[in-house]
């Protein structure tokens, strides 16, 4: 390019000196040599003086052209240097801008990446690499779609296609395969990068891990569902307790009316007839009235004991349990074997009442539902723990995993929960029933008991 410009300038110089060109044909020859890129011919030096003057006149065009070429080349070199310096300044500014961009991107705690429309990664920041526990070289060129569970990939591709079509921003949440193999959640904001022609070059995405938030939301939903179920069970329990209370009142009223009231009425009639009795009949009638009065007193004592076991407070837990086992055995013909170890000096009253009521309810269930002819009650102490086991080889029932059941079983659970203990009920049709209770005397949390070792023969 420079040689062509110099050639044009040399033509201009030759045109500016027509006289010299007419005197000799050498300028055209030199011009041809210059155009062809050959060396200038050497001219002999004749003499000084007039010869030198004529040489200047003859070579003036060459000299002017050479000077012009030199000036032009200097100008071109200067222009190139200026252009190069300008390009270097632009490149330095671009590098500084890229450095600032990378500095901002790399110091972000959020995940930043760029990808093509087919999800092929072209850039990832350090946070992205740290999260996936991979090097940048291992991530770039791969598809981030491989980091998403297969069942969710179609939905992610549809969202990316929507971003490409709208050429705008879009945020969404989706599941990902975490480095440890579990499934997590991420929130992403996708942005389409377009060139001057409006064509999409890449997609830039900024995301963050929301696995903990999703797990907390799931735990909250589970807790809310459990709370609603608990409220429903509480409402159901309240209704069943009211019904049980009414049934108990009816039973007490029936015992008072049909039994005690009848006996008292007959006793009153016999007392009224005493004046009509002869002296011989009086002694026998008084003895009969005394026996019936003692029977009425025994019935009142039994009824009062069912309402509240006074022996539990006066004698302690073991004698009270022995008494209830003996009474049920005599009353219903059920063989009840009671075994116990030495208990601590003092058992809290609420714990003692809880264990007593559980034994009482469990043995009544054996009588009413199991059809078994024997049962085992075992009470033992281990450190500050009290363990109670009641087992029978009867018909059994289908134990509900959700803890539902009859009012008696619900009452057992509520009593144990009230004293901070644990209860386990194992039963199956034809396999009998085993109930285990574990209570801490110091009210520290305890592990659920196991009743598997209490297996009775048929």
C-alpha positions as CSV (number, residue, x, y, z in Angstrom):
1,X,0.0,0.0,0.0
2,X,2.8,2.4,0.9
3,X,4.7,1.6,-2.3
4,X,1.6,2.4,-4.4
5,X,1.2,5.7,-2.7
6,X,4.8,6.5,-3.2
7,X,4.5,5.6,-6.9
8,X,1.6,8.0,-7.3
9,X,3.5,10.7,-5.5
10,X,6.5,10.1,-7.8
11,X,4.2,10.5,-10.8
12,X,3.1,13.8,-9.4
13,X,6.7,14.9,-8.9
14,X,7.6,14.0,-12.5
15,X,4.6,15.9,-13.8
16,X,5.8,19.0,-11.8
17,X,9.1,19.0,-13.6
18,X,8.3,18.7,-17.4
19,X,11.5,20.5,-18.5
20,X,13.7,18.0,-16.8
21,X,11.7,15.2,-18.2
22,X,12.1,16.6,-21.8
23,X,15.9,16.9,-21.4
24,X,16.3,13.3,-20.7
25,X,14.5,10.0,-21.0
26,X,16.0,8.8,-17.8
27,X,13.2,9.8,-15.5
28,X,10.8,7.5,-17.2
29,X,13.3,4.7,-17.0
30,X,13.9,5.4,-13.3
31,X,10.1,5.6,-12.8
32,X,9.8,2.2,-14.4
33,X,12.5,0.8,-12.2
34,X,10.8,2.2,-9.1
35,X,7.4,0.9,-10.1
36,X,8.9,-2.6,-10.7
37,X,10.6,-2.5,-7.3
38,X,14.2,-2.5,-8.9
39,X,17.2,-0.5,-7.6
40,X,17.9,2.9,-8.9
41,X,20.8,3.1,-11.5
42,X,24.0,4.6,-10.4
43,X,24.9,7.9,-12.2
44,X,28.5,8.8,-12.8
45,X,29.9,11.9,-11.3
46,X,31.6,14.0,-14.0
47,X,32.9,17.2,-12.5
48,X,31.9,19.7,-10.0
49,X,30.5,23.1,-10.9
50,X,28.4,23.3,-14.0
51,X,28.2,19.5,-14.2
52,X,26.7,19.3,-10.7
53,X,24.2,22.0,-11.6
54,X,23.1,20.2,-14.6
55,X,22.9,17.0,-12.6
56,X,20.5,18.7,-10.1
57,X,18.4,19.9,-13.0
58,X,18.4,16.5,-14.6
59,X,17.6,14.5,-11.3
60,X,15.4,17.0,-9.6
61,X,12.3,15.0,-10.2
62,X,13.9,11.9,-8.6
63,X,15.0,13.8,-5.6
64,X,11.5,15.4,-5.1
65,X,9.9,12.0,-5.5
66,X,12.2,10.4,-3.1
67,X,11.7,13.1,-0.5
68,X,7.9,12.9,-1.1
69,X,8.1,9.1,-0.6
70,X,10.1,9.5,2.6
71,X,7.6,12.1,4.0
72,X,4.7,9.9,3.0
73,X,6.2,6.8,4.5
74,X,6.9,8.8,7.7
75,X,3.3,10.0,7.8
76,X,2.0,6.5,7.2
77,X,4.3,5.1,9.9
78,X,3.2,7.8,12.3
79,X,-0.5,7.0,11.4
80,X,0.1,3.3,12.0
81,X,1.8,4.0,15.3
82,X,-1.2,6.2,16.3
83,X,-3.6,3.5,15.2
84,X,-1.7,0.9,17.1
85,X,-1.6,3.0,20.2
86,X,-5.3,3.6,20.0
87,X,-6.0,-0.1,19.5
88,X,-3.8,-0.9,22.5
89,X,-5.8,1.6,24.6
90,X,-9.0,0.0,23.4
91,X,-7.7,-3.5,24.2
92,X,-6.5,-2.4,27.6
93,X,-9.9,-0.9,28.4
94,X,-11.5,-4.1,27.2
95,X,-9.2,-6.2,29.3
96,X,-9.9,-3.9,32.3
97,X,-13.6,-4.2,31.7
98,X,-13.4,-8.0,31.4
99,X,-11.3,-8.0,34.6
100,X,-13.9,-5.9,36.4
101,X,-16.7,-8.2,35.1
102,X,-14.8,-11.3,36.1
103,X,-14.0,-9.7,39.5
104,X,-17.7,-9.1,40.1
105,X,-18.8,-12.5,38.8
106,X,-16.1,-14.5,40.5
107,X,-16.7,-12.9,43.9
108,X,-20.4,-13.6,43.9
109,X,-21.7,-16.2,46.2
110,X,-24.5,-17.0,43.8
111,X,-24.1,-19.4,40.9
112,X,-23.5,-17.7,37.5
113,X,-23.1,-19.4,34.2
114,X,-23.6,-18.9,30.5
115,X,-24.8,-21.5,28.1
116,X,-26.1,-22.0,24.6
117,X,-29.8,-22.7,23.9
118,X,-29.1,-26.5,24.1
119,X,-27.8,-26.0,27.7
120,X,-24.1,-26.4,26.7
121,X,-22.1,-24.4,29.3
122,X,-19.7,-21.7,28.0
123,X,-18.8,-20.0,31.3
124,X,-19.1,-20.8,35.0
125,X,-17.9,-18.8,38.0
126,X,-16.1,-20.1,41.0
127,X,-19.2,-20.4,43.1
128,X,-20.7,-22.7,40.4
129,X,-17.6,-24.9,40.5
130,X,-17.5,-25.0,44.3
131,X,-21.2,-26.0,44.5
132,X,-20.8,-28.9,42.0
133,X,-17.3,-29.8,43.3
134,X,-15.9,-29.8,39.8
135,X,-13.2,-27.9,37.9
136,X,-14.2,-25.2,35.4
137,X,-12.5,-27.2,32.6
138,X,-14.7,-30.2,33.5
139,X,-17.9,-28.2,33.3
140,X,-17.4,-26.0,30.3
141,X,-18.6,-27.8,27.2
142,X,-21.0,-30.1,29.1
143,X,-24.7,-29.7,29.3
144,X,-26.1,-28.6,32.6
145,X,-29.2,-30.6,31.7
146,X,-27.3,-33.6,32.9
147,X,-27.4,-32.1,36.4
148,X,-31.2,-32.2,36.5
149,X,-33.3,-35.3,37.3
150,X,-34.6,-36.9,34.1
151,X,-38.2,-36.4,35.1
152,X,-37.7,-32.6,35.3
153,X,-35.6,-32.0,32.1
154,X,-38.5,-31.5,29.7
155,X,-39.9,-28.7,32.0
156,X,-36.5,-27.0,32.1
157,X,-36.1,-27.2,28.3
158,X,-39.6,-25.7,27.9
159,X,-38.6,-22.8,30.1
160,X,-35.4,-22.2,28.2
161,X,-37.3,-22.2,24.9
162,X,-39.6,-19.6,26.4
163,X,-36.7,-17.4,27.3
164,X,-35.3,-17.7,23.8
165,X,-38.6,-16.9,22.2
166,X,-39.3,-13.9,24.5
167,X,-35.7,-12.6,24.5
168,X,-36.3,-11.5,28.1
169,X,-35.8,-12.6,31.6
170,X,-37.5,-15.5,33.3
171,X,-37.1,-17.0,36.8
172,X,-38.0,-20.6,37.8
173,X,-37.2,-23.3,40.4
174,X,-36.4,-26.9,39.6
175,X,-34.8,-29.9,41.2
176,X,-31.2,-30.8,40.7
177,X,-29.0,-33.8,41.4
178,X,-26.6,-32.7,44.2
179,X,-23.0,-33.9,44.3
180,X,-23.8,-36.3,47.2
181,X,-26.4,-38.1,45.1
182,X,-29.5,-36.6,46.8
183,X,-32.0,-34.3,45.1
184,X,-32.0,-30.6,45.9
185,X,-33.6,-27.4,44.6
186,X,-32.2,-24.3,42.9
187,X,-33.7,-21.0,41.9
188,X,-32.5,-19.5,38.6
189,X,-33.0,-16.2,36.7
190,X,-32.3,-16.6,33.0
191,X,-31.4,-13.7,30.7
192,X,-31.0,-13.8,26.9
193,X,-27.9,-12.1,25.5
194,X,-28.4,-10.7,21.9
195,X,-26.0,-9.2,19.4
196,X,-26.5,-6.0,17.4
197,X,-28.5,-7.9,14.8
198,X,-31.0,-9.1,17.5
199,X,-29.8,-12.7,17.4
200,X,-29.4,-14.6,20.6
201,X,-25.8,-15.3,21.3
202,X,-26.0,-17.0,24.8
203,X,-28.1,-17.3,27.8
204,X,-26.8,-16.0,31.1
205,X,-28.2,-17.5,34.3
206,X,-27.9,-16.5,38.0
207,X,-29.0,-19.1,40.5
208,X,-28.8,-20.0,44.2
209,X,-29.4,-23.2,46.2
210,X,-32.7,-23.3,47.9
211,X,-32.6,-26.9,49.1
212,X,-32.7,-26.0,52.8
213,X,-35.7,-23.7,52.2
214,X,-37.5,-26.4,50.3
215,X,-36.8,-28.9,53.0
216,X,-38.0,-26.5,55.7
217,X,-41.1,-25.9,53.7
218,X,-41.7,-29.6,53.3
219,X,-41.1,-30.1,57.0
220,X,-43.5,-27.3,57.7
221,X,-46.1,-28.8,55.5
222,X,-45.6,-32.2,57.2
223,X,-45.8,-30.6,60.6
224,X,-48.9,-28.7,59.6
225,X,-50.5,-31.9,58.3
226,X,-49.5,-33.7,61.5
227,X,-50.9,-30.8,63.5
228,X,-54.2,-31.0,61.7
229,X,-54.3,-34.7,62.1
230,X,-53.5,-34.3,65.8
231,X,-56.3,-31.7,66.2
232,X,-58.6,-34.1,64.4
233,X,-57.6,-36.9,66.8
234,X,-58.0,-34.6,69.7
235,X,-61.5,-33.7,68.7
236,X,-62.3,-37.3,68.1
237,X,-60.7,-38.2,71.5
238,X,-62.7,-35.5,73.2
239,X,-65.9,-36.8,71.8
240,X,-65.0,-40.4,72.8
241,X,-63.9,-39.3,76.3
242,X,-67.3,-37.6,76.7
243,X,-69.0,-40.7,75.6
244,X,-66.9,-42.8,77.9
245,X,-67.6,-40.5,80.7
246,X,-71.3,-40.7,80.1
247,X,-71.0,-44.5,79.9
248,X,-69.1,-44.6,83.2
249,X,-71.7,-42.4,84.8
250,X,-74.4,-44.7,83.6
251,X,-72.6,-47.7,85.0
252,X,-72.1,-46.1,88.3
253,X,-75.8,-45.0,88.3
254,X,-76.8,-48.5,87.4
255,X,-74.7,-50.0,90.2
256,X,-76.1,-47.5,92.7
257,X,-79.7,-48.0,91.5
258,X,-79.9,-51.7,90.6
259,X,-77.6,-53.0,93.3
260,X,-77.0,-50.7,96.2
261,X,-80.4,-49.0,96.0
262,X,-82.2,-52.3,95.9
263,X,-80.2,-53.8,98.7
264,X,-80.7,-50.7,100.9
265,X,-84.4,-50.8,100.2
266,X,-84.7,-54.4,101.2
267,X,-82.5,-53.7,104.2
268,X,-84.9,-50.8,105.2
269,X,-87.9,-53.1,104.9
270,X,-86.3,-55.7,107.1
271,X,-85.4,-53.1,109.7
272,X,-89.0,-51.9,109.7
273,X,-90.2,-55.4,110.4
274,X,-88.0,-55.9,113.4
275,X,-90.7,-54.7,115.9
276,X,-93.1,-57.4,114.6
277,X,-90.6,-60.2,115.1
278,X,-90.7,-62.5,118.1
279,X,-87.9,-62.7,120.5
280,X,-86.8,-66.0,119.0
281,X,-86.7,-64.6,115.4
282,X,-85.1,-61.3,116.5
283,X,-81.5,-62.6,116.9
284,X,-81.5,-64.4,113.5
285,X,-83.0,-61.4,111.7
286,X,-80.4,-59.0,113.2
287,X,-77.6,-61.3,112.1
288,X,-79.1,-61.3,108.6
289,X,-79.4,-57.6,108.5
290,X,-75.8,-57.2,109.8
291,X,-74.5,-59.5,107.0
292,X,-76.4,-57.6,104.3
293,X,-75.2,-54.3,105.7
294,X,-71.6,-55.6,105.5
295,X,-72.2,-56.7,101.9
296,X,-73.5,-53.2,101.1
297,X,-70.5,-51.7,102.7
298,X,-68.2,-54.0,100.6
299,X,-70.0,-52.9,97.4
300,X,-69.6,-49.2,98.3
301,X,-65.9,-49.8,99.1
302,X,-65.5,-51.6,95.7
303,X,-67.2,-48.8,93.8
304,X,-65.1,-46.2,95.6
305,X,-61.9,-48.2,94.9
306,X,-62.8,-48.3,91.2
307,X,-63.2,-44.5,91.2
308,X,-59.9,-44.0,93.1
309,X,-57.6,-46.7,94.5
310,X,-56.9,-45.7,98.1
311,X,-54.5,-48.6,98.5
312,X,-52.2,-46.9,96.0
313,X,-51.6,-44.0,98.3
314,X,-51.7,-45.9,101.6
315,X,-49.7,-49.1,100.7
316,X,-47.8,-48.3,97.5
317,X,-47.7,-49.4,93.8
318,X,-46.7,-53.0,94.2
319,X,-49.5,-53.9,96.8
320,X,-52.0,-52.0,94.8
321,X,-51.1,-54.0,91.6
322,X,-51.2,-57.2,93.6
323,X,-54.7,-56.3,94.8
324,X,-56.1,-55.5,91.3
325,X,-54.6,-58.7,89.9
326,X,-56.1,-60.7,92.7
327,X,-59.5,-59.0,92.4
328,X,-59.8,-59.5,88.6
329,X,-58.6,-63.1,89.0
330,X,-61.3,-63.9,91.6
331,X,-64.0,-61.9,89.9
332,X,-63.5,-63.2,86.3
333,X,-61.6,-66.5,86.7
334,X,-58.6,-65.1,84.9
335,X,-55.2,-66.5,85.9
336,X,-53.0,-63.4,86.4
337,X,-49.3,-63.9,87.2
338,X,-47.7,-60.8,88.7
339,X,-43.9,-60.5,88.9
340,X,-41.9,-57.6,90.2
341,X,-38.5,-56.6,91.3
342,X,-37.6,-54.3,94.2
343,X,-38.7,-50.8,93.4
344,X,-37.1,-47.5,94.5
345,X,-38.2,-46.1,97.8
346,X,-40.6,-43.6,96.4
347,X,-42.5,-43.6,93.2
348,X,-44.2,-40.3,92.2
349,X,-47.9,-40.5,92.7
350,X,-48.8,-39.6,89.1
351,X,-46.4,-42.3,87.8
352,X,-47.9,-44.9,90.2
353,X,-51.4,-43.9,89.2
354,X,-50.5,-44.1,85.5
355,X,-49.1,-47.7,85.8
356,X,-52.0,-48.8,88.0
357,X,-54.6,-47.6,85.5
358,X,-52.8,-49.2,82.6
359,X,-52.7,-52.6,84.4
360,X,-56.3,-52.2,85.3
361,X,-57.4,-51.3,81.7
362,X,-55.2,-54.0,80.1
363,X,-56.6,-56.8,82.3
364,X,-60.1,-55.6,81.7
365,X,-59.4,-55.7,77.9
366,X,-58.1,-59.3,78.3
367,X,-61.4,-60.2,80.0
368,X,-63.6,-58.4,77.5
369,X,-61.8,-59.0,74.2
370,X,-59.0,-61.4,74.1
371,X,-60.7,-64.6,75.3
372,X,-57.4,-65.7,77.0
373,X,-57.5,-67.6,80.3
374,X,-54.2,-66.2,81.6
375,X,-52.2,-63.0,81.6
376,X,-48.8,-61.9,82.8
377,X,-48.0,-58.6,84.5
378,X,-44.3,-57.7,85.2
379,X,-42.9,-54.6,86.9
380,X,-39.2,-54.0,87.3
381,X,-36.9,-51.2,88.0
382,X,-33.6,-50.4,86.1
383,X,-31.8,-47.4,87.6
384,X,-34.3,-44.6,87.5
385,X,-36.5,-46.3,84.9
386,X,-39.7,-48.3,85.7
387,X,-40.7,-50.8,83.1
388,X,-44.2,-52.4,83.0
389,X,-45.2,-55.3,80.7
390,X,-48.6,-56.8,80.3
391,X,-49.1,-59.8,77.9
392,X,-51.8,-62.3,77.0
393,X,-51.9,-65.1,74.5
394,X,-55.5,-64.3,73.3
395,X,-57.1,-63.3,70.0
396,X,-55.1,-60.1,69.5
397,X,-56.1,-57.4,67.1
398,X,-54.8,-55.3,64.2
399,X,-52.5,-52.7,65.8
400,X,-52.9,-49.3,64.0
401,X,-49.6,-47.7,62.9
402,X,-51.2,-44.3,63.5
403,X,-51.9,-45.0,67.1
404,X,-55.7,-45.1,66.8
405,X,-57.7,-47.7,68.7
406,X,-60.3,-48.0,71.4
407,X,-60.8,-45.5,74.1
408,X,-58.9,-47.7,76.5
409,X,-55.7,-47.8,74.3
410,X,-56.0,-44.1,73.7
411,X,-56.3,-43.5,77.4
412,X,-53.2,-45.5,78.0
413,X,-51.2,-43.5,75.5
414,X,-52.4,-40.2,77.0
415,X,-51.6,-41.3,80.5
416,X,-48.0,-42.3,79.5
417,X,-47.5,-39.1,77.5
418,X,-48.7,-37.1,80.6
419,X,-45.9,-38.5,82.7
420,X,-43.2,-38.2,80.0
421,X,-42.9,-41.9,79.3
422,X,-43.1,-44.2,76.2
423,X,-45.5,-47.0,75.4
424,X,-45.4,-49.7,72.8
425,X,-48.3,-52.0,71.8
426,X,-47.7,-55.1,69.8
427,X,-50.6,-57.2,68.6
428,X,-51.8,-59.3,65.7
429,X,-54.8,-61.5,65.1
430,X,-54.3,-64.8,66.8
431,X,-50.9,-63.7,68.2
432,X,-52.0,-62.2,71.5
433,X,-51.2,-58.7,72.8
434,X,-48.1,-57.3,74.5
435,X,-48.0,-53.8,76.1
436,X,-44.8,-52.3,77.2
437,X,-44.4,-49.0,79.2
438,X,-41.2,-47.3,80.2
439,X,-41.2,-44.3,82.6
440,X,-38.4,-42.3,84.0
441,X,-38.6,-41.4,87.7
442,X,-36.4,-38.3,87.0
443,X,-38.6,-37.3,84.1
444,X,-35.8,-37.4,81.6
445,X,-36.7,-38.5,78.0
446,X,-36.7,-42.3,77.6
447,X,-36.6,-44.6,74.6
448,X,-39.6,-46.6,73.6
449,X,-39.9,-50.0,75.4
450,X,-39.8,-53.4,73.7
451,X,-42.4,-56.0,74.6
452,X,-41.1,-58.7,72.3
453,X,-39.7,-60.9,75.0
454,X,-43.1,-61.3,76.8
455,X,-44.6,-64.2,74.8
456,X,-47.0,-66.4,76.6
457,X,-48.0,-69.9,75.5
458,X,-51.4,-70.7,74.4
